[in-house]
Amino acid sequence: MKYAAPSGLLLSLLANATFANAQQQQDVVAPTSDVCISEDALNRMTDAERLACVEENENAKKIERILVEGRFIGLQVPEVEGRFTLDRNFIEYTPRTGGDFTELLGLLPGVVLGSEQYDASEQGEIQAQRVSIMGAEAWQTGFFLDGMNFNSRQDPSSYRSNDTLINDVEGTTQTFNINQQIIDSITVYTNNVPAQYGSFSGGVVDVETRESYKETEFGFNYRTSRSDWNSYKTFLAEDVTETNEEAPDEPAFEKQILNVNFAKALNEYYHLLVSANYTTSEISKLSLNQPVATERENANVLVKLTQRNLWVDKLTLTANYSPYTSNDIIANAIDSDFEIEGGGFSSSVKVEHGFDSFALESTLSFAESYNSRSANPHYYPWAKAIGREWGIGDPTQEAAVSNQGGYGDLDKTQQTLFFDNLVRFNAFNWLDIEHSIKAGFQYNNESLERQRYYDTYVYNSPITGVSNLNCNGAVFDCVALTTSMTIEELEAQLGEPLDFTNPDHVLAYSNIVTASPQYFALRSVYPEEYIDVNVQNVSFHVTDSMDLGDVTLNAALRADYDDFLQNVNIAPRISGGYRLFGDGDKLITFGANRYYDTNLLSYAVREAQLPYQLERRSIALNGELQGWSPLSGGSDYRYRFENLDTPYNDEIVLGWKQATDWGNYAIEYVKRWRRDQISVSGDPVYNTEDGYYYRTQTNNGKGQNDRISLSWAWQFNTSSFWFNTTYQISEEVSFDEEDVDVAPIDELIFLRSGDEETGFTYVETTLNNLSLAKTEFSQPLAFNVGWTTGWTDTFTTSVTGSYRQAFDDYVATDDVQSSGQLLRICSICDGEEVLNVPVYQLVNVPSRFLVNASATWVPEVVGDHALRFRVDVQNLFDARTYSVTSGTSGIETGRSIWFEVGYQWH
């Protein structure tokens, strides 16, 4: 089938989407699995006819041009479901960077990517972006790969919040990273999501990998970008410029991507696809105002064997291996190198077969993923002083620290066994209403192992100024006074006894000090531990699609049960559409749906975790350092998730969709209520049996948001145009705020507002409170626009633009502030001991408009052989991204260029 244009952003039509029922022209393939694998599958006279229908189904998944009454169907067809499909052509031609598929999703209405996508360091990252749909958290988006859920449950809420968590490895939203190279299509559901999808409360991203079909194909390409081709903007905070420190060097960056693809029909029944991607990245990370080299590495190897029309209509065997490695550092700390090993593998068997009265689709899959860290065992936040001067900040103006070390080794492994069975019954007529019923059963078994191999110490409260300090054998966490000469030698130079009331003597003495004395008075001990938890979930769903003349109504129900919270969750999903004047091109859509959340495995791990223990030491009158002793009540809490309801979102939808000669339009209003959200309860309760304090959770969190979106897409000759915008009407969040007087010590933070000129205001709170109040995914207004043109059969260009309105948010700083909560756990602590906690700054992120472009040339060389040349330009006009906020140091990426060269044979 010859593609009409590489426009790409199209939707394939399902048989139950009766709104696209206008006349199809002969050059268009519209049948789907509901047609080709259905009640008539066994009634076909020959195997060739059966195979032809299955092949039609495969073509339907790759539709590049659909005509309804002669019109091009683009961004959204007039149908009930709020979905968008990015086909292979859109994936292929849209401007991109490293190739992870999530970077394309931010071009859709109602979808927002994490703000870190604009960081200079992000050029070197090869992990997935955070994807928020309809204002939900990124981990509340459901990700599916060939029907298998591949959400990571390894603390996904922490993803991109902090590279270096103390008692965990930064979680991810997906179990492994998927490169665009191995993908055939991406379907995104933002509202009116079908009942077959569960375990999400934001939206759904369903990824279909490529598979072999008919022709033998082979191709490879090499893609790269580097810092020499890019522009950067450097910004320094005031305290850096005041000390006349030089601006940091621009990042040294180089990313290389190799893709190989092979597909072959082994015979009339079997087709094989092998697709591989290997990505390496080297990028410097700004640390202590200087770039430090870090590395990333990721691979995707997909093997898919498809059997058609032999024993069953279709049998698909898929194996995917996607390892990930990162060599990184803790910013602004020395000796902080650490390695992350992530990714994993998956395998699946999918059977599709049509019987006389129904069609069956069954999938069995297994996946294993890793998220492990190798790091230096202990962390030392030294006071910035002589001998420990590497830290940022002026010690005379603030609590400046010089950080050193890491948070120790930690291994985590997640395993997921998933079975999905879907039955589509033949349409039938009852009470003069046509019914199309589909029903399914799903079983999901998730387990996670976590192991810390030794105790890790995280120090706090560095004490300075003890001139007679005797470290008493403590080598790593205590520094005694060190001088370049003895006092006697200095007095000999001065010609008189040392007198500290004499300014000249004080200066002379300070010049011979090579290390100021200091020791840590507090430390948190994170114990060696082994955790093995398991959560099982069973689901049933049924949908009845009824044709009531000009109205189509989808009445669906989904029921889930898990053995952790032990709740039976009933989620009704009612949606429909009214064809105005009986015209399938004009559709009023509506819906009322419920989506239940899931992050149960993370909750199970948190219940099993051992709390850290806070310890203290002091010095004797003669300056001799004493041993460590535990503080009563100075430990972390244990957590219990008991008698809780499962958090869920309720949704109402009202929309208008229309296909015209000038493109397809869609306007949708979506309101979501977040209900029964989990938040911490009041005071912790002491358990006399094990000596721990326990914190319980409640369902008192709630919120709501209102959004309206408008989309349009049109094709004219070989050009396609699209535009969409989303406006957030309102956003409200309500929860039980965690009391700092009973909060865990390592959860304490300060929120800072103001600036150097007007003065800063500090409010002490907790990380949990901050995570509930952050507004990163609540940007008021956003719009996206795109234009793709096939100028010739071999040359194509594409341009996209994205606008995000300004918003306020809190970002982490390198500063610390002393907390008064120390006295809560240490009544014997004196005035010199301090508990330093991180500071987050309230900043305004200005509005930004960024334009990206690409050009692809595929000249044929000889016969079926062709070369491929491509260039991508990100941030074409070198605009500010505002990833470096006011008052902080950092580097922003301006214009960046990617080159690609390849070969393909059909």
C-alpha positions in Angstrom: 0.0 0.0 0.0 1.5 3.3 -1.0 1.3 6.0 1.7 -0.5 9.1 0.6 1.6 11.3 2.9 3.8 10.9 6.0 1.4 12.8 8.1 1.0 10.2 10.7 -1.2 11.4 13.5 -4.1 9.2 12.6 -6.6 6.9 14.2 -7.4 3.4 13.0 -11.2 2.7 13.0 -12.6 -0.1 15.2 -15.7 -1.9 14.0 -17.6 -0.6 17.0 -16.7 3.0 16.2 -19.9 3.3 14.1 -19.4 7.0 13.7 -17.0 6.5 10.8 -19.6 4.6 8.8 -19.7 6.8 5.8 -18.7 5.4 2.4 -15.1 4.1 2.2 -13.3 4.5 -1.1 -11.7 1.4 -2.7 -8.1 2.4 -2.0 -8.7 2.4 1.7 -8.4 -0.6 4.0 -10.7 -0.2 7.0 -11.5 -3.7 8.4 -10.2 -4.5 11.9 -9.8 -7.5 14.1 -13.5 -7.4 15.0 -14.2 -8.1 11.3 -11.3 -10.3 10.3 -11.2 -12.4 13.4 -14.9 -12.9 14.2 -17.8 -15.2 13.8 -17.2 -15.8 10.1 -13.6 -16.9 10.5 -14.5 -20.6 10.2 -17.0 -20.0 7.4 -14.5 -18.9 4.8 -14.0 -21.4 2.0 -10.3 -21.3 1.7 -7.2 -20.7 3.7 -6.2 -18.0 1.3 -9.3 -16.1 2.0 -8.8 -16.4 5.8 -5.2 -15.2 5.4 -6.3 -12.3 3.3 -8.6 -11.1 6.0 -5.9 -11.4 8.7 -3.6 -9.4 6.4 -6.3 -6.8 6.0 -6.4 -6.5 9.8 -2.6 -5.9 9.8 -3.0 -3.2 7.1 -5.8 -1.5 9.2 -3.2 -1.1 12.0 -1.0 0.8 9.6 -3.6 3.0 8.0 -1.9 6.2 6.9 -4.9 7.6 5.0 -8.6 7.0 5.7 -11.3 8.6 3.6 -14.8 9.3 5.0 -17.0 10.8 2.4 -13.8 11.9 0.7 -12.3 13.6 3.7 -9.0 13.0 5.5 -9.3 11.6 9.0 -6.7 13.1 11.3 -6.1 13.8 14.9 -9.4 12.4 16.1 -12.2 10.7 14.2 -15.8 11.2 15.3 -15.9 8.4 17.9 -16.8 8.0 21.5 -13.4 7.1 23.0 -11.0 10.0 23.7 -8.0 8.5 22.0 -5.2 9.5 19.7 -3.1 7.1 17.6 0.5 7.9 16.5 1.1 5.6 13.6 4.5 4.6 12.2 4.7 7.6 9.9 4.1 10.1 12.7 6.7 8.3 14.8 9.1 8.2 11.9 8.9 11.9 10.7 8.2 14.0 13.8 11.2 15.9 15.1 12.8 14.0 17.9 16.0 13.7 19.9 17.3 10.4 21.4 14.4 8.2 20.4 12.4 7.2 23.5 8.8 7.2 22.5 7.5 9.2 25.4 9.0 12.5 24.0 6.3 12.4 21.3 3.4 12.2 23.7 3.7 15.9 24.9 2.4 16.9 21.5 -1.1 15.7 22.4 -3.9 17.7 24.1 -4.2 17.0 27.8 -0.7 15.4 28.0 2.2 17.1 29.8 5.8 15.9 30.1 8.0 16.5 33.1 9.8 19.8 33.2 13.2 18.1 33.3 12.9 17.5 29.6 14.4 21.0 29.1 17.4 20.5 31.4 20.8 20.5 29.7 21.6 17.2 31.4 18.5 15.7 29.7 20.4 15.6 26.5 22.4 12.7 27.9 19.5 10.9 29.4 18.0 7.9 27.6 15.3 7.0 30.1 11.6 7.7 29.5 10.0 11.1 30.2 7.4 11.5 32.9 4.0 11.5 31.2 1.0 13.2 32.9 -2.5 12.8 31.4 -5.3 15.1 32.5 -3.3 16.5 35.4 -2.6 13.2 37.1 0.8 12.2 38.5 3.1 10.6 36.0 3.0 7.2 37.9 -0.8 7.2 37.5 -0.5 6.8 33.7 -1.0 3.2 32.6 1.6 1.9 30.2 0.9 -1.2 28.0 3.3 -3.0 25.6 1.6 -5.4 23.2 -1.2 -5.7 25.7 1.1 -6.3 28.7 1.2 -3.7 31.5 4.8 -2.5 31.9 4.4 0.1 34.7 7.2 0.0 37.2 6.1 -0.4 40.9 9.5 0.4 42.2 8.6 3.7 43.9 7.5 5.4 40.6 6.5 8.6 42.4 10.1 9.4 43.0 11.0 9.3 39.3 13.0 12.4 38.3 12.4 13.9 41.7 15.8 13.1 43.0 18.6 11.1 41.3 20.0 10.0 44.7 17.4 8.9 47.3 18.9 7.9 50.6 16.9 4.7 51.3 15.8 3.8 47.8 16.9 3.8 44.2 15.1 6.5 42.2 12.0 4.8 40.8 10.8 4.8 37.2 7.3 4.9 35.6 8.1 2.0 33.2 9.9 -1.2 33.8 12.2 -0.6 30.8 12.9 2.1 28.2 11.4 1.6 24.7 13.0 3.2 21.7 10.8 4.4 18.8 12.7 2.1 16.5 10.8 -1.0 17.6 7.3 0.6 17.7 4.6 0.3 15.1 2.0 2.5 16.8 1.1 4.3 20.0 -2.5 4.8 21.2 -3.2 7.3 23.9 -6.5 7.4 25.8 -7.2 10.6 27.7 -11.0 10.1 28.5 -13.8 7.6 28.0 -11.1 4.9 28.4 -12.4 1.3 27.6 -13.1 -1.0 30.5 -10.4 -3.5 29.4 -7.8 -1.1 30.8 -7.3 -0.8 34.5 -4.7 0.1 37.1 -4.5 3.8 36.2 -6.2 7.0 37.2 -4.7 9.4 34.7 -4.8 8.0 31.2 -3.5 5.0 29.1 -0.6 4.7 26.7 -0.8 1.5 24.6 2.3 0.7 22.6 2.3 -1.9 19.8 5.6 -3.2 18.6 6.4 -3.8 14.9 6.0 -7.2 13.3 6.9 -8.8 10.0 4.4 -8.5 7.2 4.7 -9.9 3.6 7.9 -8.2 2.4 11.4 -9.0 3.4 13.0 -5.9 4.8 16.4 -4.9 6.2 17.7 -1.6 7.3 20.1 0.1 9.7 20.8 3.7 10.7 23.2 5.6 12.8 22.1 8.7 14.7 24.1 11.1 16.7 24.3 14.5 18.4 27.1 16.2 20.3 27.8 19.4 22.2 30.0 20.9 19.5 26.8 21.2 17.3 24.7 22.7 20.1 24.4 26.0 21.9 24.1 26.6 25.6 23.3 29.3 28.0 25.0 29.5 31.4 23.5 31.1 34.5 25.1 31.7 37.9 23.5 32.4 41.2 24.4 35.7 43.0 26.5 34.0 45.7 28.7 32.5 43.0 29.2 35.7 41.0 30.0 37.6 44.2 32.9 35.3 45.0 34.1 35.9 41.4 34.0 32.3 40.5 34.4 31.5 36.8 31.4 30.4 34.9 31.3 26.6 34.4 32.4 25.1 31.1 29.6 24.2 28.7 28.6 20.5 28.9 30.6 17.9 27.0 27.9 15.8 25.4 27.8 13.0 22.9 25.0 10.6 22.2 25.2 7.8 19.6 22.3 5.5 18.5 22.5 2.5 16.3 19.3 0.9 14.9 19.0 -2.4 13.0 15.8 -3.9 11.6 15.1 -7.2 9.8 11.8 -8.7 8.8 11.1 -11.8 6.7 8.3 -14.0 5.7 9.7 -17.5 6.5 6.8 -19.1 4.6 3.1 -18.5 4.1 2.4 -19.1 7.8 5.4 -17.7 9.7 6.8 -14.2 9.8 9.9 -13.1 11.7 10.9 -9.7 12.9 14.2 -8.8 14.7 14.7 -5.1 15.7 17.5 -3.8 17.8 18.5 -0.5 19.2 21.7 0.4 21.1 22.1 3.9 22.6 25.1 5.3 24.4 25.4 8.7 25.9 28.1 10.8 27.6 27.3 14.1 29.2 28.9 16.3 31.7 26.8 17.2 34.8 27.2 20.5 36.6 28.7 19.8 40.0 30.5 22.3 42.2 30.1 24.8 39.3 32.1 22.5 37.0 31.1 19.8 34.5 31.7 16.2 35.5 31.5 13.4 32.9 28.6 10.9 33.3 27.5 8.0 31.1 24.3 6.2 30.1 23.7 3.0 28.0 20.5 1.4 26.9 19.6 -1.4 24.5 16.3 -2.8 23.0 16.3 -6.2 21.3 12.9 -7.2 20.0 12.2 -10.7 18.5 8.7 -11.4 17.2 7.5 -14.5 15.5 4.0 -14.4 14.0 2.1 -17.4 12.8 -1.0 -16.8 10.7 -3.8 -19.2 9.7 -2.3 -22.4 11.1 -4.3 -24.1 13.9 -5.4 -20.6 15.0 -6.0 -17.4 13.1 -3.0 -15.7 14.6 -0.3 -16.7 17.2 2.4 -14.2 18.2 5.5 -14.9 20.2 7.4 -11.9 21.5 10.6 -11.4 23.4 12.1 -8.1 24.4 15.4 -7.5 26.2 16.0 -3.9 27.3 18.9 -3.4 29.8 19.9 0.1 31.1 23.1 1.3 32.8 23.9 4.7 34.2 27.1 6.0 35.7 26.3 9.2 37.5 27.3 11.4 40.5 25.5 13.2 43.3 25.7 16.9 42.3 27.9 19.1 44.4 29.5 16.3 46.3 32.9 14.7 45.9 33.5 10.9 45.9 29.9 10.5 45.0 30.1 8.3 41.9 27.3 5.6 41.6 26.1 3.1 39.1 22.4 2.3 38.3 21.5 -0.9 36.6 17.9 -1.0 35.3 15.7 -2.2 32.5 14.9 -5.9 32.1 13.2 -8.3 29.8 9.8 -9.5 28.8 8.2 -12.3 26.9 4.6 -12.9 25.8 2.4 -15.4 23.9 -0.7 -14.0 22.2 -3.4 -16.1 20.6 -6.2 -14.7 18.4 -8.9 -16.9 16.9 -12.4 -16.6 15.6 -15.1 -19.1 16.4 -18.7 -19.3 15.1 -20.2 -17.0 17.7 -17.3 -15.1 19.2 -13.6 -14.1 18.7 -11.0 -14.9 21.4 -7.9 -12.9 22.2 -5.6 -14.3 25.0 -2.2 -13.0 26.1 0.2 -14.6 28.7 3.3 -12.5 29.5 6.1 -12.4 32.0 8.5 -9.5 32.7 11.4 -9.0 35.0 13.0 -5.6 35.7 15.8 -4.3 37.8 16.6 -1.0 39.6 19.8 -1.4 41.6 22.5 1.0 42.8 26.2 0.6 43.6 27.5 3.6 45.5 29.9 4.7 48.3 28.5 3.4 51.6 28.2 6.6 53.7 27.4 10.3 53.2 29.2 13.2 54.9 27.8 16.8 54.7 30.9 18.5 56.1 30.8 22.2 57.2 32.5 24.2 54.6 35.8 25.1 56.3 39.6 24.9 55.8 40.4 21.5 54.5 36.8 21.0 53.4 36.4 24.0 51.1 34.9 22.4 48.0 31.2 23.2 48.8 29.1 25.9 47.3 28.1 29.0 49.2 29.7 31.5 51.6 30.1 30.0 55.1 30.0 33.4 56.7 26.6 34.1 55.2 24.8 30.7 55.4 25.0 27.1 56.5 27.4 26.2 53.7 28.3 22.5 53.4 30.9 20.4 51.5 29.2 17.1 50.7 31.0 13.8 50.2 30.2 10.2 49.6 27.0 8.2 48.7 24.1 6.2 50.1 25.3 2.7 49.7 24.4 -0.4 47.6 20.8 -1.3 47.1 19.3 -4.0 44.8 15.7 -4.2 43.7 14.0 -6.7 41.3 10.4 -6.7 40.1 8.7 -9.6 38.5 5.3 -9.4 36.7 3.1 -12.3 35.5 0.1 -11.2 33.5 -2.8 -13.1 31.8 -5.4 -11.3 29.7 -8.3 -13.1 28.1 -10.8 -11.1 26.0 -13.9 -12.4 24.2 -15.7 -10.4 21.6 -19.2 -11.8 20.9 -20.9 -11.5 17.5 -23.4 -8.6 17.3 -27.0 -9.6 17.9 -30.4 -7.9 18.0 -32.5 -7.8 21.1 -35.5 -5.6 21.7 -34.8 -3.9 18.4 -31.4 -2.8 19.7 -28.1 -4.1 18.2 -25.7 -5.2 20.9 -22.0 -5.9 20.6 -20.6 -7.4 23.8 -17.1 -8.0 24.8 -15.9 -9.4 28.2 -12.6 -10.2 29.7 -10.7 -11.6 32.6 -7.2 -10.5 33.8 -4.8 -11.8 36.4 -1.8 -9.8 37.5 0.9 -11.1 39.9 3.6 -8.6 40.9 6.5 -9.3 43.2 9.5 -7.2 44.4 12.7 -8.1 46.1 14.8 -5.4 47.8 18.1 -5.8 49.6 20.5 -3.5 51.4 23.7 -5.5 52.1 25.1 -3.4 55.0 24.3 -0.5 57.3 24.6 2.9 55.7 25.4 6.1 57.7 24.1 9.5 56.7 25.7 12.1 58.9 24.3 15.5 60.1 25.1 18.4 62.4 28.8 19.0 61.7 30.3 20.7 64.8 33.3 23.1 64.3 35.5 25.3 66.4 36.7 22.7 68.9 40.4 23.4 68.8 41.4 20.6 71.2 39.3 18.0 69.3 40.6 14.4 69.7 39.0 12.1 67.2 39.8 9.1 69.3 40.4 6.8 66.4 37.4 8.0 64.3 39.0 8.2 60.8 36.2 8.9 58.4 33.7 11.1 60.3 36.0 13.3 62.3 38.7 15.8 61.4 41.3 17.0 64.0 43.1 20.3 63.8 45.9 20.0 61.3 48.7 22.6 60.7 51.6 23.0 58.4 53.9 23.7 61.3 53.8 23.4 65.1 52.9 26.2 67.4 56.6 26.3 68.6 57.8 26.7 65.0 55.3 29.5 64.4 56.3 31.3 67.6 59.9 31.1 66.5 58.9 32.8 63.3 57.0 35.5 65.2 59.8 36.0 67.7 57.4 36.0 70.6 54.7 33.8 72.2 51.4 33.4 70.2 48.8 35.9 71.3 45.3 35.5 69.9 44.4 39.0 70.9 46.9 40.2 68.4 45.4 40.4 64.9 48.8 39.8 63.2 49.2 36.6 65.3 45.7 35.5 64.4 46.4 35.9 60.7 49.7 34.1 61.0 48.1 31.2 62.8 45.2 30.9 60.3 47.8 30.7 57.4 49.3 27.5 58.9 45.9 25.7 59.4 45.4 23.1 56.7 42.3 21.5 58.2 39.9 23.0 60.7 38.6 20.6 63.4 35.1 19.3 63.0 33.0 16.2 63.8 29.5 15.0 63.2 27.2 15.0 66.2 24.3 13.1 64.6 23.9 10.3 62.1 21.0 8.3 60.7 21.7 4.5 60.4 19.9 2.7 57.6 20.1 -1.0 58.5 20.9 -4.0 56.4 17.6 -5.5 55.2 15.9 -8.0 52.9 12.3 -7.5 51.7 10.3 -9.9 49.5 6.6 -8.8 48.8 3.9 -9.9 46.5 0.6 -8.4 45.3 -2.0 -10.2 43.2 -4.9 -8.6 41.3 -7.9 -10.2 39.6 -10.1 -8.3 37.2 -13.3 -8.8 35.2 -14.8 -6.4 32.7 -17.7 -6.4 30.4 -18.9 -3.8 27.7 -22.1 -3.7 25.8 -22.0 -1.4 22.8 -25.6 -0.6 21.8 -26.8 0.9 18.6 -29.9 3.0 19.3 -30.4 4.7 15.9 -28.5 7.9 16.0 -27.1 7.1 19.4 -24.4 4.7 20.3 -24.1 3.8 24.0 -21.3 1.9 25.6 -22.3 0.5 29.0 -19.3 -1.1 30.8 -18.4 -2.3 34.2 -15.0 -3.3 35.6 -14.4 -5.1 38.8 -10.9 -5.5 40.5 -9.8 -7.3 43.6 -6.3 -7.2 45.1 -4.9 -9.2 48.1 -3.1 -6.2 49.6 -5.8 -3.7 50.4 -8.3 -6.5 49.9 -10.9 -4.3 48.2 -13.4 -5.1 45.6 -13.5 -2.1 43.3 -16.4 -1.6 41.0 -15.8 0.9 38.2 -18.7 1.8 36.0 -17.8 3.3 32.6 -20.6 4.8 30.6 -20.0 6.6 27.4 -21.8 7.3 24.2 -22.3 9.5 21.2 -25.2 11.2 19.3 -24.9 11.5 15.6 -26.4 14.9 14.9 -29.1 14.7 12.2 -28.0 11.1 11.6 -24.7 12.4 10.2 -21.8 10.2 11.1 -19.5 13.2 10.6 -21.1 15.2 13.4 -20.9 13.6 16.8 -21.8 14.8 20.3 -19.9 12.6 22.8 -20.5 12.2 26.6 -19.3 9.9 29.3 -19.2 9.2 33.1 -16.4 6.9 34.2 -14.4 5.7 37.2 -10.8 4.8 37.2 -9.1 3.1 40.1 -5.5 3.8 41.0 -2.8 1.3 41.7 0.6 1.5 43.3 0.1 -1.3 45.8 3.5 -2.9 45.5 5.2 0.3 46.6 2.9 0.4 49.6 3.7 -3.2 50.4 7.4 -2.5 50.3 7.0 0.5 52.5 5.2 -1.6 55.1 8.0 -4.1 55.2 10.9 -1.5 55.4 12.9 -1.2 58.6 13.1 2.3 60.0 16.4 4.1 60.3 17.8 4.9 63.8 19.1 8.3 64.7 22.3 8.3 66.8 24.2 11.0 68.7 27.7 11.5 70.1 29.4 14.3 72.0 32.9 15.3 73.2 34.3 15.2 76.7 35.6 18.4 78.4 39.1 17.5 77.3 38.0 17.3 73.6 37.9 13.6 73.4 35.2 12.3 71.0 32.7 9.9 72.6 31.0 6.9 71.0 27.7 6.8 69.2 24.5 6.1 71.2 20.9 5.8 69.9 18.4 8.6 70.6 15.2 7.3 72.2 12.3 8.2 69.8 14.9 9.3 67.2 14.0 6.6 64.6 12.0 6.7 61.5 8.4 5.3 61.6 7.0 2.1 60.2 3.9 2.4 58.1 0.7 0.5 57.9 -1.8 0.5 55.0 -4.8 -1.0 56.7 -8.6 -0.5 56.4 -8.1 1.8 53.3 -10.2 2.2 50.3 -8.5 2.2 46.9 -8.0 5.8 45.5 -10.0 6.5 42.4 -10.9 9.3 39.9 -14.4 10.0 38.7 -14.8 11.6 35.3 -17.5 13.3 33.2 -16.9 14.1 29.5 -18.8 16.2 27.1 -17.5 16.7 23.5 -18.2 17.7 20.0 -16.4 16.0 17.0 -16.8 16.8 13.4 -15.2 15.8 10.1 -15.3 18.4 7.4 -13.6 19.2 4.0 -11.2 21.4 6.0 -10.1 18.8 8.4 -11.4 17.2 11.6 -12.3 19.2 14.7 -12.8 18.1 18.2 -13.6 20.0 21.4 -13.8 18.2 24.7 -14.6 19.2 28.3 -13.3 16.8 31.0 -13.8 17.1 34.7 -12.1 14.8 37.1 -12.7 14.3 40.9 -9.8 12.7 42.8 -11.4 10.8 45.6 -10.1 8.7 48.6 -6.5 9.8 47.9 -4.1 8.3 50.5 -2.5 10.7 53.0 -0.8 10.3 56.3 -2.8 10.3 59.6 -2.1 12.2 62.8 0.3 11.3 65.5 2.3 8.0 65.3 1.3 5.2 67.6 3.9 3.4 69.7 3.9 -0.4 69.6 5.1 -2.0 72.8 5.7 -5.4 71.2 8.4 -4.3 68.8 9.4 -0.9 70.1 8.5 1.0 66.8 6.3 3.9 66.2 3.7 3.3 63.5 2.0 5.7 61.1 -1.3 4.8 59.6 -2.8 6.2 56.4 -6.2 7.7 55.6 -8.3 8.3 52.6 -8.8 12.0 53.3 -7.0 13.3 50.2 -9.1 14.7 47.4 -9.0 17.1 44.5 -10.5 18.0 41.2 -9.6 19.7 37.9 -11.5 21.0 34.9 -9.9 21.0 31.5 -11.1 21.9 28.0 -9.2 20.9 24.8 -9.6 21.7 21.2 -7.9 19.8 18.3 -7.9 20.1 14.6 -6.2 18.2 11.7 -6.3 18.5 8.0 -4.5 17.1 5.0 -4.1 18.9 1.8 -2.4 17.1 -1.1 0.9 15.8 0.4 0.8 18.1 3.4 -0.8 17.6 6.8 -1.5 20.2 9.4 -2.6 19.8 13.0 -3.2 21.9 16.1 -4.4 21.3 19.6 -4.7 23.3 22.8 -5.6 22.5 26.4 -6.7 25.0 29.0 -7.0 24.1 32.6 -10.1 25.9 34.0 -9.5 25.1 37.7 -7.4 22.9 40.0 -8.1 22.2 43.6 -6.3 19.9 46.0 -7.2 19.1 49.6 -5.4 16.7 52.0 -4.5 16.2 55.6 -1.3 18.2 56.0 1.4 16.3 57.7 2.4 17.9 61.0 6.1 18.7 61.2 6.0 18.0 64.9 5.4 14.3 64.3 6.9 13.9 60.8 9.9 11.7 60.1 13.2 13.6 60.4 14.4 12.7 57.0 11.1 14.0 55.4 11.6 17.5 56.8 12.2 20.4 54.3 11.9 24.2 54.2 9.9 26.0 51.6 11.5 29.3 50.7 9.9 32.3 49.0 11.2 35.7 48.2 14.6 36.8 46.9 17.9 38.4 48.0 16.6 41.9 47.7 13.2 41.5 49.5 14.4 38.9 51.9 13.6 35.2 52.2 10.7 33.6 54.1 11.1 30.0 55.3 8.2 27.7 56.1 9.0 24.2 57.5 7.0 21.3 56.1 7.5 17.8 54.7 8.3 16.2 51.4 4.9 14.5 51.5 3.1 17.8 51.8 5.2 19.3 49.0 4.4 16.4 46.6 0.7 16.9 47.1 0.9 20.6 46.6 3.2 20.8 43.5 1.8 22.2 40.4 4.2 21.0 37.7 1.5 19.1 35.8 -1.1 21.8 36.3 0.0 24.3 33.7 -2.9 26.6 32.8 -2.6 26.8 29.0 -0.7 24.8 26.4 -0.9 24.4 22.7 0.9 22.4 20.0 1.0 22.8 16.3 2.6 20.7 13.5 3.1 20.7 9.7 4.5 17.8 7.7 5.0 17.9 3.9 6.2 15.3 1.4 7.8 17.7 -1.1 8.8 14.7 -3.3 8.6 11.0 -3.1 11.9 11.0 -1.3 12.1 14.3 0.6 9.9 15.1 3.7 10.0 17.9 6.2 8.2 18.3 9.5 7.9 21.3 11.9 6.3 21.3 15.4 5.8 24.1 17.9 4.8 23.9 21.6 3.8 26.6 24.0 3.5 26.3 27.8 2.1 29.1 29.9 4.0 30.4 33.0 3.3 28.7 36.3 4.7 28.6 39.9 6.5 25.6 41.3 8.9 24.5 44.0 12.4 23.4 43.0 15.2 21.9 45.1 18.2 24.1 46.0 21.6 23.3 47.3 21.0 25.2 50.5 20.1 23.8 53.9 18.4 25.3 56.9 18.6 24.4 60.6 15.4 22.7 61.9 14.1 23.2 65.4 12.7 19.6 65.3 16.1 18.4 66.7 15.0 19.1 70.3 11.9 16.8 69.7 14.2 13.8 69.5 17.2 15.0 71.4 16.4 16.9 74.6 20.1 16.6 75.7 21.5 18.2 72.5 23.2 21.5 73.2 23.1 24.7 71.2 26.0 23.8 68.9 24.2 20.8 67.4 22.0 21.4 64.4 19.7 19.4 62.2 20.2 20.7 58.6 17.3 19.9 56.2 17.0 20.7 52.5 15.5 24.0 51.2 13.0 24.2 48.3 12.5 27.5 46.5 9.2 28.8 45.2 9.9 30.0 41.6 8.0 31.2 38.7 8.6 29.3 35.5 8.0 31.8 32.6 6.0 30.9 29.6 8.0 29.4 26.7 7.5 28.6 23.0 9.8 26.1 21.3 10.0 25.1 17.7 11.5 21.8 16.4 12.1 20.8 12.8 13.3 17.8 10.8 14.1 17.0 7.2 14.4 13.4 5.8 15.8 12.4 2.4 15.6 8.8 1.2 17.1 8.6 -2.3 16.8 5.2 -4.1 20.2 4.0 -5.2 19.7 0.8 -7.1 16.4 -1.1 -7.4 15.0 -1.7 -3.9 18.1 -0.3 -2.2 17.9 3.2 -0.7 20.0 5.4 1.5 18.5 7.6 4.3 19.7 11.0 5.5 18.0 13.0 8.2 18.6 16.1 10.3 16.6 17.2 13.4 16.9 20.7 15.0 15.5 21.1 18.5 14.7 24.6 19.7 15.2 26.0 16.2 15.2 29.6 17.3 17.6 29.1 20.2 14.9 30.3 22.7 15.2 30.1 26.5 13.8 27.0 28.1 13.8 28.4 31.7 15.0 25.1 33.1 17.4 27.2 35.2 15.2 29.2 37.5 15.9 32.6 38.8 18.6 32.7 41.6 20.1 29.3 40.8 23.2 28.2 38.8 22.8 26.0 35.8 23.1 25.5 32.1 20.3 25.6 29.6 20.3 24.0 26.2 19.6 26.2 23.3 19.5 25.0 19.7 20.6 21.3 19.3 21.2 19.4 16.1 20.9 15.6 15.4 22.2 13.9 12.3 21.2 10.5 11.0 22.4 8.3 8.1 21.1 4.8 7.1 20.4 2.2 4.6 17.2 0.3 3.9 16.2 -2.5 1.5 12.7 -3.8 0.7 
